[in-house]
Amino acid sequence: MAIPSRTDSTARAQWWRSIDHVSLTGIGILIGLGYILMLAASPAVAHRIGASRNMFIFKQVAFLSIAAAVVLITSRLSVRSIKRLAVFGGVIALGATFMTLVHGMEIKGARRWIALPLMSVQPSEFLKPFFAVFAAWLLSLRGTILIKNKWRFPGRAVACLVYLVIAALLQAQPDIGMLSVITMVFVTQLFVDGLPMAFFGALVLAMLSAFGVAYLTFNHVRSRVQRFLHPDVGDHYQIDTSLRAFGNGGLLGRGPGEGRVKDLLPDAHADFVFAVAGEEYGFLMCCFIIALFAMLVLCTLRRLIHEKDPFIILASSGLITGFGLQAFINMGSTLHLIPTKGMTLPFISYGGSSAFSVALTMGMVLALTRHRVEPGLFAPQPKESEVPMSNRLFSPTSPHKDPSA
């Protein structure tokens, strides 16, 4: 793609000048690493299940190519379009998540997938970014006077109600890992929104209590926690094999194609792809991957330092929190820093639902953090009573709040 000149005033040129080039480059590198590591990890897995050695490679090439296009297309959307996408996409994802309870594929005792002709889809993956944006929109409307200065929109209450609906669906599947990520994203947004510390502390205690209930209620959660805390309890084959792979890789790795962990782990191309990177490309490659994820998180936070729109701050912080948490959970599980959880490494692990969901996440982050020219101070502004209600709710910037709110 040719770089537009300074005199170019087309939409593409304006997009290029306003986008975060560092984050865009980091996303491109992660997608490139996804291609490379899929070449390394997937042939052995495909051979073990009796499929063509290139099956996962061809599929992931298609998934990542579409994901790259989704990032670029989504990053060009306006703030208003991001809100609409979150509302309509969230409704569809919520309905599809409900359908998994009725018509979903049951795998290892959980119903999280819907079978389609060409691939299986995990709808809850798309709830993460859409709920983060929708919750940010609701929270940014908190305290807005809508009807003759008499009724304030209860943004926090509505956002909490939507969260409880999502939590009930994920608990019914069950998918405690996804529920944990969405919960931590929402708690982060409430903190950024200025929730009083007393309420925030109570919320954290409630969240810890919920994790305790999950430990007592779900056998697979209890088993994973016990295996993490007590090395002599349960089967540690996957973790032990993963840790040996990092040790075998050393500083520079054994070389492309020379690793053995991909022949031993059934999910080497998905949940344990980070171990493949450590064995074949070494400690330095692992540090590089970690640095890429950290850079994307920090670049987003840096762009928000001078942001004044509460919706953009809340939405971007929620989206990037979910992105960073997903990466941390995958790498932390592989390194045995936290209990194991089957969660993909963004843009690198195999999976269409994950690739498209992460692409939507980072595309919306890029769109929300683009540099925008603010209107002049003396430009005439319409009175709020003259603006239609639909425009106020879906406006690119959050409406003014009552100072007493």
Contacts in CASP RR format, 6 or more apart in sequence:
PFRMAT RR
TARGET T0000
AUTHOR 0000-0000-0000
METHOD contacts of the structure
MODEL  1
MAIPSRTDSTARAQWWRSIDHVSLTGIGILIGLGYILMLAASPAVAHRIG
ASRNMFIFKQVAFLSIAAAVVLITSRLSVRSIKRLAVFGGVIALGATFMT
LVHGMEIKGARRWIALPLMSVQPSEFLKPFFAVFAAWLLSLRGTILIKNK
WRFPGRAVACLVYLVIAALLQAQPDIGMLSVITMVFVTQLFVDGLPMAFF
GALVLAMLSAFGVAYLTFNHVRSRVQRFLHPDVGDHYQIDTSLRAFGNGG
LLGRGPGEGRVKDLLPDAHADFVFAVAGEEYGFLMCCFIIALFAMLVLCT
LRRLIHEKDPFIILASSGLITGFGLQAFINMGSTLHLIPTKGMTLPFISY
GGSSAFSVALTMGMVLALTRHRVEPGLFAPQPKESEVPMSNRLFSPTSPH
KDPSA
3 16 0 8 1.000
4 10 0 8 1.000
4 12 0 8 1.000
4 13 0 8 1.000
4 16 0 8 1.000
4 17 0 8 1.000
5 13 0 8 1.000
11 76 0 8 1.000
15 75 0 8 1.000
15 76 0 8 1.000
15 370 0 8 1.000
17 371 0 8 1.000
18 370 0 8 1.000
18 371 0 8 1.000
18 372 0 8 1.000
19 75 0 8 1.000
19 366 0 8 1.000
19 370 0 8 1.000
20 299 0 8 1.000
20 300 0 8 1.000
20 303 0 8 1.000
20 366 0 8 1.000
20 369 0 8 1.000
20 370 0 8 1.000
22 295 0 8 1.000
22 299 0 8 1.000
23 295 0 8 1.000
23 296 0 8 1.000
23 299 0 8 1.000
23 300 0 8 1.000
23 362 0 8 1.000
23 365 0 8 1.000
23 366 0 8 1.000
23 369 0 8 1.000
24 75 0 8 1.000
24 366 0 8 1.000
26 292 0 8 1.000
26 295 0 8 1.000
26 296 0 8 1.000
27 71 0 8 1.000
27 296 0 8 1.000
27 347 0 8 1.000
27 362 0 8 1.000
27 366 0 8 1.000
28 68 0 8 1.000
29 292 0 8 1.000
30 292 0 8 1.000
30 293 0 8 1.000
30 346 0 8 1.000
30 347 0 8 1.000
30 348 0 8 1.000
31 64 0 8 1.000
31 67 0 8 1.000
31 68 0 8 1.000
31 347 0 8 1.000
32 64 0 8 1.000
33 277 0 8 1.000
33 289 0 8 1.000
33 292 0 8 1.000
33 347 0 8 1.000
33 348 0 8 1.000
34 60 0 8 1.000
34 64 0 8 1.000
34 347 0 8 1.000
34 348 0 8 1.000
35 60 0 8 1.000
35 61 0 8 1.000
35 64 0 8 1.000
37 273 0 8 1.000
37 276 0 8 1.000
37 277 0 8 1.000
37 348 0 8 1.000
38 56 0 8 1.000
38 57 0 8 1.000
38 60 0 8 1.000
38 61 0 8 1.000
38 269 0 8 1.000
38 273 0 8 1.000
38 350 0 8 1.000
39 57 0 8 1.000
40 256 0 8 1.000
40 257 0 8 1.000
40 259 0 8 1.000
40 262 0 8 1.000
40 276 0 8 1.000
40 277 0 8 1.000
40 280 0 8 1.000
41 262 0 8 1.000
41 268 0 8 1.000
41 269 0 8 1.000
41 273 0 8 1.000
41 276 0 8 1.000
41 350 0 8 1.000
42 55 0 8 1.000
42 56 0 8 1.000
42 57 0 8 1.000
42 60 0 8 1.000
42 269 0 8 1.000
42 350 0 8 1.000
43 53 0 8 1.000
43 54 0 8 1.000
43 56 0 8 1.000
43 57 0 8 1.000
44 262 0 8 1.000
44 263 0 8 1.000
44 268 0 8 1.000
45 56 0 8 1.000
45 262 0 8 1.000
45 266 0 8 1.000
45 267 0 8 1.000
45 268 0 8 1.000
45 269 0 8 1.000
46 52 0 8 1.000
46 53 0 8 1.000
46 54 0 8 1.000
46 55 0 8 1.000
46 56 0 8 1.000
47 53 0 8 1.000
48 263 0 8 1.000
48 266 0 8 1.000
56 269 0 8 1.000
56 350 0 8 1.000
59 119 0 8 1.000
59 350 0 8 1.000
59 351 0 8 1.000
59 352 0 8 1.000
60 350 0 8 1.000
60 351 0 8 1.000
60 352 0 8 1.000
60 355 0 8 1.000
63 350 0 8 1.000
63 351 0 8 1.000
63 352 0 8 1.000
63 355 0 8 1.000
63 356 0 8 1.000
64 347 0 8 1.000
64 355 0 8 1.000
66 355 0 8 1.000
66 356 0 8 1.000
66 359 0 8 1.000
67 347 0 8 1.000
67 352 0 8 1.000
67 355 0 8 1.000
67 356 0 8 1.000
67 358 0 8 1.000
67 359 0 8 1.000
68 359 0 8 1.000
70 356 0 8 1.000
70 359 0 8 1.000
70 360 0 8 1.000
70 363 0 8 1.000
71 359 0 8 1.000
71 362 0 8 1.000
71 363 0 8 1.000
71 366 0 8 1.000
72 363 0 8 1.000
74 85 0 8 1.000
74 359 0 8 1.000
74 360 0 8 1.000
74 363 0 8 1.000
74 364 0 8 1.000
74 366 0 8 1.000
74 367 0 8 1.000
75 363 0 8 1.000
75 364 0 8 1.000
75 366 0 8 1.000
75 367 0 8 1.000
75 370 0 8 1.000
76 367 0 8 1.000
77 85 0 8 1.000
77 364 0 8 1.000
77 367 0 8 1.000
78 367 0 8 1.000
78 396 0 8 1.000
79 309 0 8 1.000
79 311 0 8 1.000
79 312 0 8 1.000
79 367 0 8 1.000
79 368 0 8 1.000
79 396 0 8 1.000
79 397 0 8 1.000
80 394 0 8 1.000
80 395 0 8 1.000
80 396 0 8 1.000
82 133 0 8 1.000
82 315 0 8 1.000
82 364 0 8 1.000
82 367 0 8 1.000
82 368 0 8 1.000
83 133 0 8 1.000
83 137 0 8 1.000
83 311 0 8 1.000
83 394 0 8 1.000
84 394 0 8 1.000
85 130 0 8 1.000
85 133 0 8 1.000
85 364 0 8 1.000
86 129 0 8 1.000
86 130 0 8 1.000
86 133 0 8 1.000
86 134 0 8 1.000
86 137 0 8 1.000
86 364 0 8 1.000
87 134 0 8 1.000
87 137 0 8 1.000
89 126 0 8 1.000
89 130 0 8 1.000
90 126 0 8 1.000
90 127 0 8 1.000
90 130 0 8 1.000
90 131 0 8 1.000
90 134 0 8 1.000
92 126 0 8 1.000
93 123 0 8 1.000
93 124 0 8 1.000
93 126 0 8 1.000
93 127 0 8 1.000
93 130 0 8 1.000
94 127 0 8 1.000
94 165 0 8 1.000
94 166 0 8 1.000
94 169 0 8 1.000
95 123 0 8 1.000
96 114 0 8 1.000
96 121 0 8 1.000
96 123 0 8 1.000
96 126 0 8 1.000
97 123 0 8 1.000
97 124 0 8 1.000
97 127 0 8 1.000
97 166 0 8 1.000
97 169 0 8 1.000
97 170 0 8 1.000
97 173 0 8 1.000
98 169 0 8 1.000
99 114 0 8 1.000
99 123 0 8 1.000
100 111 0 8 1.000
100 112 0 8 1.000
100 113 0 8 1.000
100 114 0 8 1.000
100 123 0 8 1.000
100 124 0 8 1.000
100 173 0 8 1.000
101 111 0 8 1.000
101 169 0 8 1.000
101 172 0 8 1.000
101 173 0 8 1.000
103 114 0 8 1.000
104 111 0 8 1.000
104 112 0 8 1.000
104 113 0 8 1.000
104 114 0 8 1.000
104 115 0 8 1.000
105 111 0 8 1.000
105 112 0 8 1.000
105 113 0 8 1.000
105 114 0 8 1.000
105 115 0 8 1.000
105 120 0 8 1.000
107 113 0 8 1.000
108 220 0 8 1.000
110 173 0 8 1.000
110 174 0 8 1.000
110 175 0 8 1.000
111 173 0 8 1.000
112 122 0 8 1.000
112 124 0 8 1.000
112 173 0 8 1.000
112 175 0 8 1.000
113 120 0 8 1.000
113 121 0 8 1.000
113 122 0 8 1.000
114 120 0 8 1.000
114 121 0 8 1.000
114 122 0 8 1.000
114 123 0 8 1.000
119 352 0 8 1.000
120 353 0 8 1.000
121 353 0 8 1.000
122 353 0 8 1.000
122 354 0 8 1.000
123 353 0 8 1.000
124 169 0 8 1.000
124 170 0 8 1.000
124 173 0 8 1.000
124 175 0 8 1.000
124 178 0 8 1.000
125 178 0 8 1.000
125 353 0 8 1.000
125 354 0 8 1.000
125 356 0 8 1.000
125 357 0 8 1.000
126 353 0 8 1.000
126 356 0 8 1.000
126 357 0 8 1.000
126 360 0 8 1.000
127 166 0 8 1.000
127 178 0 8 1.000
127 182 0 8 1.000
128 178 0 8 1.000
128 181 0 8 1.000
128 182 0 8 1.000
128 185 0 8 1.000
128 322 0 8 1.000
128 357 0 8 1.000
128 361 0 8 1.000
129 319 0 8 1.000
129 357 0 8 1.000
129 360 0 8 1.000
129 361 0 8 1.000
129 364 0 8 1.000
130 360 0 8 1.000
131 162 0 8 1.000
131 163 0 8 1.000
131 166 0 8 1.000
131 182 0 8 1.000
131 185 0 8 1.000
131 186 0 8 1.000
132 185 0 8 1.000
132 186 0 8 1.000
132 189 0 8 1.000
132 315 0 8 1.000
132 318 0 8 1.000
132 319 0 8 1.000
132 321 0 8 1.000
132 322 0 8 1.000
132 361 0 8 1.000
133 315 0 8 1.000
133 319 0 8 1.000
133 364 0 8 1.000
134 159 0 8 1.000
134 162 0 8 1.000
135 159 0 8 1.000
135 162 0 8 1.000
135 163 0 8 1.000
135 186 0 8 1.000
135 189 0 8 1.000
135 314 0 8 1.000
136 189 0 8 1.000
136 311 0 8 1.000
136 314 0 8 1.000
136 315 0 8 1.000
136 318 0 8 1.000
137 311 0 8 1.000
137 315 0 8 1.000
138 155 0 8 1.000
138 156 0 8 1.000
138 158 0 8 1.000
138 159 0 8 1.000
138 162 0 8 1.000
139 155 0 8 1.000
139 156 0 8 1.000
139 159 0 8 1.000
139 189 0 8 1.000
139 190 0 8 1.000
139 193 0 8 1.000
139 310 0 8 1.000
139 314 0 8 1.000
140 309 0 8 1.000
140 310 0 8 1.000
140 311 0 8 1.000
140 314 0 8 1.000
140 398 0 8 1.000
141 153 0 8 1.000
141 155 0 8 1.000
141 393 0 8 1.000
141 398 0 8 1.000
141 399 0 8 1.000
142 152 0 8 1.000
142 153 0 8 1.000
142 154 0 8 1.000
142 155 0 8 1.000
142 156 0 8 1.000
142 193 0 8 1.000
142 401 0 8 1.000
142 405 0 8 1.000
143 152 0 8 1.000
143 153 0 8 1.000
143 155 0 8 1.000
143 401 0 8 1.000
143 402 0 8 1.000
143 405 0 8 1.000
144 152 0 8 1.000
144 153 0 8 1.000
144 392 0 8 1.000
144 399 0 8 1.000
144 400 0 8 1.000
144 401 0 8 1.000
144 402 0 8 1.000
144 405 0 8 1.000
145 151 0 8 1.000
145 152 0 8 1.000
145 402 0 8 1.000
146 152 0 8 1.000
146 153 0 8 1.000
146 389 0 8 1.000
146 392 0 8 1.000
152 402 0 8 1.000
152 405 0 8 1.000
156 190 0 8 1.000
156 193 0 8 1.000
156 195 0 8 1.000
159 186 0 8 1.000
163 182 0 8 1.000
163 183 0 8 1.000
163 186 0 8 1.000
166 179 0 8 1.000
166 182 0 8 1.000
167 179 0 8 1.000
167 182 0 8 1.000
167 183 0 8 1.000
170 176 0 8 1.000
170 178 0 8 1.000
170 179 0 8 1.000
170 182 0 8 1.000
171 179 0 8 1.000
174 218 0 8 1.000
176 214 0 8 1.000
176 218 0 8 1.000
176 221 0 8 1.000
177 329 0 8 1.000
177 341 0 8 1.000
177 342 0 8 1.000
177 343 0 8 1.000
180 211 0 8 1.000
181 322 0 8 1.000
181 325 0 8 1.000
181 326 0 8 1.000
181 329 0 8 1.000
181 343 0 8 1.000
183 207 0 8 1.000
183 210 0 8 1.000
184 207 0 8 1.000
184 321 0 8 1.000
184 322 0 8 1.000
184 325 0 8 1.000
185 318 0 8 1.000
185 321 0 8 1.000
185 322 0 8 1.000
185 325 0 8 1.000
187 200 0 8 1.000
187 203 0 8 1.000
187 204 0 8 1.000
187 207 0 8 1.000
188 317 0 8 1.000
188 318 0 8 1.000
188 321 0 8 1.000
189 314 0 8 1.000
189 317 0 8 1.000
189 318 0 8 1.000
189 321 0 8 1.000
190 200 0 8 1.000
190 203 0 8 1.000
191 200 0 8 1.000
192 313 0 8 1.000
192 314 0 8 1.000
192 317 0 8 1.000
192 318 0 8 1.000
193 310 0 8 1.000
193 314 0 8 1.000
195 203 0 8 1.000
214 221 0 8 1.000
215 221 0 8 1.000
215 222 0 8 1.000
215 225 0 8 1.000
216 222 0 8 1.000
223 234 0 8 1.000
224 339 0 8 1.000
224 340 0 8 1.000
224 341 0 8 1.000
225 339 0 8 1.000
226 233 0 8 1.000
226 234 0 8 1.000
227 233 0 8 1.000
227 234 0 8 1.000
227 235 0 8 1.000
227 236 0 8 1.000
227 239 0 8 1.000
227 339 0 8 1.000
227 340 0 8 1.000
228 336 0 8 1.000
228 338 0 8 1.000
228 339 0 8 1.000
228 340 0 8 1.000
238 265 0 8 1.000
238 267 0 8 1.000
238 272 0 8 1.000
238 340 0 8 1.000
239 336 0 8 1.000
239 340 0 8 1.000
241 261 0 8 1.000
241 264 0 8 1.000
241 265 0 8 1.000
241 275 0 8 1.000
242 261 0 8 1.000
242 265 0 8 1.000
242 272 0 8 1.000
242 275 0 8 1.000
242 334 0 8 1.000
242 335 0 8 1.000
242 336 0 8 1.000
243 335 0 8 1.000
243 336 0 8 1.000
244 261 0 8 1.000
245 259 0 8 1.000
245 260 0 8 1.000
245 261 0 8 1.000
245 275 0 8 1.000
245 276 0 8 1.000
245 278 0 8 1.000
245 279 0 8 1.000
246 275 0 8 1.000
246 278 0 8 1.000
246 279 0 8 1.000
246 282 0 8 1.000
246 283 0 8 1.000
246 286 0 8 1.000
246 335 0 8 1.000
247 279 0 8 1.000
248 254 0 8 1.000
248 259 0 8 1.000
248 260 0 8 1.000
248 261 0 8 1.000
248 279 0 8 1.000
249 278 0 8 1.000
249 279 0 8 1.000
249 280 0 8 1.000
249 282 0 8 1.000
249 283 0 8 1.000
250 278 0 8 1.000
250 282 0 8 1.000
250 283 0 8 1.000
251 282 0 8 1.000
251 283 0 8 1.000
251 284 0 8 1.000
252 281 0 8 1.000
252 282 0 8 1.000
252 283 0 8 1.000
252 284 0 8 1.000
253 278 0 8 1.000
253 279 0 8 1.000
253 280 0 8 1.000
253 281 0 8 1.000
253 282 0 8 1.000
253 283 0 8 1.000
253 285 0 8 1.000
254 279 0 8 1.000
254 280 0 8 1.000
254 282 0 8 1.000
255 280 0 8 1.000
255 281 0 8 1.000
256 280 0 8 1.000
256 281 0 8 1.000
257 280 0 8 1.000
258 280 0 8 1.000
259 276 0 8 1.000
259 279 0 8 1.000
259 280 0 8 1.000
260 279 0 8 1.000
261 268 0 8 1.000
261 272 0 8 1.000
261 275 0 8 1.000
261 276 0 8 1.000
261 279 0 8 1.000
262 268 0 8 1.000
262 269 0 8 1.000
262 276 0 8 1.000
265 272 0 8 1.000
265 275 0 8 1.000
267 342 0 8 1.000
268 275 0 8 1.000
268 276 0 8 1.000
269 276 0 8 1.000
269 349 0 8 1.000
269 350 0 8 1.000
270 344 0 8 1.000
270 349 0 8 1.000
270 350 0 8 1.000
270 351 0 8 1.000
271 330 0 8 1.000
271 333 0 8 1.000
271 334 0 8 1.000
271 342 0 8 1.000
271 343 0 8 1.000
271 344 0 8 1.000
271 349 0 8 1.000
272 334 0 8 1.000
273 345 0 8 1.000
273 348 0 8 1.000
273 349 0 8 1.000
273 350 0 8 1.000
274 286 0 8 1.000
274 289 0 8 1.000
274 330 0 8 1.000
274 331 0 8 1.000
274 334 0 8 1.000
274 335 0 8 1.000
274 345 0 8 1.000
274 348 0 8 1.000
275 334 0 8 1.000
277 285 0 8 1.000
277 286 0 8 1.000
277 289 0 8 1.000
277 348 0 8 1.000
278 285 0 8 1.000
278 286 0 8 1.000
289 331 0 8 1.000
289 348 0 8 1.000
290 331 0 8 1.000
293 323 0 8 1.000
293 324 0 8 1.000
293 327 0 8 1.000
293 328 0 8 1.000
293 346 0 8 1.000
296 320 0 8 1.000
296 323 0 8 1.000
296 324 0 8 1.000
296 362 0 8 1.000
297 320 0 8 1.000
297 323 0 8 1.000
297 324 0 8 1.000
300 316 0 8 1.000
300 320 0 8 1.000
300 365 0 8 1.000
300 369 0 8 1.000
301 317 0 8 1.000
301 320 0 8 1.000
303 316 0 8 1.000
303 369 0 8 1.000
304 312 0 8 1.000
304 313 0 8 1.000
304 316 0 8 1.000
304 317 0 8 1.000
304 369 0 8 1.000
307 313 0 8 1.000
307 316 0 8 1.000
307 369 0 8 1.000
309 397 0 8 1.000
309 398 0 8 1.000
310 398 0 8 1.000
311 397 0 8 1.000
311 398 0 8 1.000
312 368 0 8 1.000
312 369 0 8 1.000
315 364 0 8 1.000
315 368 0 8 1.000
316 365 0 8 1.000
316 368 0 8 1.000
316 369 0 8 1.000
319 361 0 8 1.000
319 362 0 8 1.000
319 364 0 8 1.000
319 365 0 8 1.000
319 368 0 8 1.000
320 365 0 8 1.000
322 361 0 8 1.000
323 346 0 8 1.000
323 358 0 8 1.000
323 361 0 8 1.000
323 362 0 8 1.000
323 365 0 8 1.000
324 346 0 8 1.000
326 343 0 8 1.000
326 344 0 8 1.000
326 345 0 8 1.000
326 346 0 8 1.000
326 358 0 8 1.000
327 345 0 8 1.000
327 346 0 8 1.000
329 338 0 8 1.000
329 341 0 8 1.000
329 343 0 8 1.000
330 342 0 8 1.000
330 343 0 8 1.000
330 344 0 8 1.000
330 345 0 8 1.000
330 349 0 8 1.000
331 337 0 8 1.000
331 345 0 8 1.000
332 338 0 8 1.000
333 339 0 8 1.000
333 340 0 8 1.000
333 341 0 8 1.000
333 342 0 8 1.000
333 343 0 8 1.000
344 350 0 8 1.000
344 351 0 8 1.000
344 354 0 8 1.000
346 354 0 8 1.000
346 358 0 8 1.000
347 355 0 8 1.000
347 358 0 8 1.000
347 359 0 8 1.000
384 392 0 8 1.000
384 399 0 8 1.000
384 400 0 8 1.000
387 395 0 8 1.000
392 399 0 8 1.000
END
